[in-house]
Amino acid sequence: MLNVENKVIAITGASSGIGAASAKLLAQNGAKVVLGARRIDKLEQIVEEIRAAGGTAEFKAVDVTDREDMKSFIHFAKDKFDRVDVIFNNAGVMPLSLLNALKVDEWDKMINVNIHGVLNGIAAGLPIMEAQGSGQIINTASIAAHMVGPTSAIYSATKYAVWAISDGLRQESKNIRVTIISPGLVKTELGSDITDDVVKGGLKEMRKTALNSDEIARAVLYAVSQPDDVDINEIIVRRTASAF
């Protein structure tokens, strides 16, 4: 039996893509999921689908870059279900560009969402999990945490930061599991905010053979479902035929 049933799992970036797919799959396996994102209409629709299928789900709007807002989201989950077993820091943005384009506002956006968003999730959930004596924090990094290419310098830097923060937390934690999910290219909305038409076109072409969100959701389920004394530290998921 999977070690998932009745676990309370808070998920950011849950209005689409990996977050939404993970919420649905975890709920199918008996978890109580709490979905967070900025798009309330999308969250409400996904929660209705989960409930219609017999699952347990709640939602709350959250801006992961706002420390107090993130704290409110995690405490909402705790207030609803009396505990928080897993926090899946999944929200992320990827406005790729060449450095000499000097899209400095987009650099700041990636740093705020991809790094501060994860730190805010940890800050909100760590005291709860330490008081419980157990828990799991899952952070979405990327294959870009392991490699850098033209246009991905800042994005890769933020995802390497996620990797480093996660491994540091793992080493410091005795009772809290820490997992890094590093997907290869996935068919999601990530990158929809790219403002360079050439870069956006290149990403669209590459996504023709990309992974689906459901395939990453299965990796999340695998990490959550392990016995409490087993910590899956990192999962890298690529399409079989992918070179990167």
N, C-alpha and C positions, 0 to 999 in steps of 0.2 A: 504494500500500500504506500502511495506517495505521501511524503511528510509535508502535506500542503493543506489538508482539510482544516477549516476554521482559523487558519492564519490570517491576521489582519495585515493587508499589504497596501501601502500608500504609493501611488505612482504619479510622477510628474510627466509632463509632455504626453498626457493620456488622451488627447482629443483626436489623435490620428496615428498612423504608422505603428512603430514598435510598441509604444505605450498602450495604444488601444488594443492591439492584437494580444499583448501580454495580459492585459486586464481581462479580456474575454477568456483566454485559455486558463488562466489561474482560477477564475470564477467557476469555469466548467469543472475544475478539479477540487472544488470545495472551499476555496479561499474567499475571504470577505475583502473585497477590493474597494479602495477609495481613490477616485480618479481626480486629478488636478491638472488644470491648464487654464489658459486665458479665455478660450472660446466655450462659453457656457452652453450654447446651443448644441455644439458637437458632443460635449460631455453628457448632456441630458439624453441625447439620442442613444449613445453607447450604453449608458446605464439602463435605459429602458430595454434595450436588446438583451442585456445580461439578466435582468430581472424576468423578462419574458421567457428566457430559457431556464429559469429556476435558480439563478445565481443570486448572490447578495452583493449589492453595490451601492455606493454613495458617491457624491461628487461635490466639489467646491472649487470655485475660481481661485487661482493662485498665480502670482507673479514671482517666479523663483529668484529673481534678482533683488527682491525686497525681503530682507531678513525677517521682519515682523510678520509679513504676509505668509512666508513659508512656515514660520513657527505656528501661526494660526491654522494653517492647513494640516500640519501634523497633529496638532492638539485636537482638531476637529475629528480626525480619525480615532484618536484615543478616547475622546468623549463619546463617540458613537459605539465603540466596541470594547472599551476598557483597557486596551493595550495596543501596541504597534509592534508587529513581529518583523516586518520587512519594509524598508523604504527603498524604492526604486527611483533613483535620481536619473531620469531619462531625458528631461528637457534639453534641447540643444539647438543651435543654429549654425549654418555653414555658408555664409556669403563669401565664397572663394573669390580671390582676385590676385593679380600680380602685386608685389610690394610697391613697385614704382608707380602704381596707380594711386597710391596714397589715400586709400579709402579708410581713413583713420577712424571715422565713426563706426564703420563696420568692424574694424579691429576691436574697438571698445565693446561693441555689442557681443561679439564672440567671447571676449574675456568675461563680461558680466554674466551672460547666460551659462556658458559652458563651465566656467570655473567657480564664480561666486555662487551660481545656482546650486552646484554640488556642495560647496562649503556650507551654504545656508541650510541645505537638507540635513547635512551631518550635524550642524549646530542645533537644529531643531529636534532631531531624533535621538542623538547620543545620550542625553541625560535620561530620557525615558527608558531606553534599552538598558542602560547601566543599572537603573533602579529595578528593572525587571530581572536582571541577571542573564538576559539573552536577547537576541535579535540578529538581524542581517541587514546590511546596507549593500545595495547593488548599484553600481555606477556605470552608465553607458560611456565608454571611451570610443575607440574606433580603430580600425586598421591604421588610420592616420596617426595614431599614437606610436606606431612602430616604424613609420616611414614618412618621408616628406617628398613632395613633388612640387613643380611649379604651380603657383596659385594657392597652395595649401599651407604655407609657412605658419601663418597665425593660427589657422584651424588645428594643424598638427600640434602646435605648441600648447594650445588649450587642452587637447586630448591627452598629450603627454602629461600635462599637469594633473589631469583626472587620474591617470595611471599612478603617478607618484603619490598623490594624496591618498588614494585607495590603499596602496601598498604600505604607506606609513601607518594608516589607521589599522590595517591588518596586524602589523607588528606590535602595535600598542594594545591590542584588544585580546582579552583572554576568553570572554564569553560571547563576543559579537563576531559573527561571520562577515567577511567583506569579499565581494565578488565584483570583478570588472568584466563587463561584456564588451567585446571589441568586434563589431561587425565590419565586414567588407562592405562593398557598395550594395545598398538596399533601395528598393523602389518605395520611397516615401516622399513626403513634402520637403524633406531636408534639402536645402539648396534652392528652394523656391524664391529666396530673397537675394539671390545673386543678381547683381546689377550690370554685370558685363555680359553682353549678348553672346560673345564668342565662347566664354567660359561656360555659360548656361547651356549653349548648344552642345558643347563637348560632353558635359555631364549627362545631358539627355541621351546622347548617342551611347555612352558607356552603360547607362541604366537598362538598355535593351536586354542585357544578359545578367541583370543584377538579382540579388536575393529578394525574397518576399518577406514582409514583416512577420508572417506566421513562423517562418523558419528561425528567426531570432527569438520569437516568443517561446519556442520550444527549448531554446538554450536557457532562457530565464527560468522556465518551469523546472528544468533539470537542476539548476543551481539551488533553487528554493527547496526542492523535494528531497535533498540529501539528508541523512541523519544529522541531528543537531551538533554532533561532534566531528562532522566532516565539512570542511570549508573548501568549496570550489573557488580558487583564487582568481582565475581568469579563463574566459572562453573566447577564443578567436574563431569567428565563423566566416568562411569564404565560400563562394560558388566554386565547385570542383574545377571548372575550367579557367578560373580567374588566375591571372599572373600576379595580382596584387590585391 
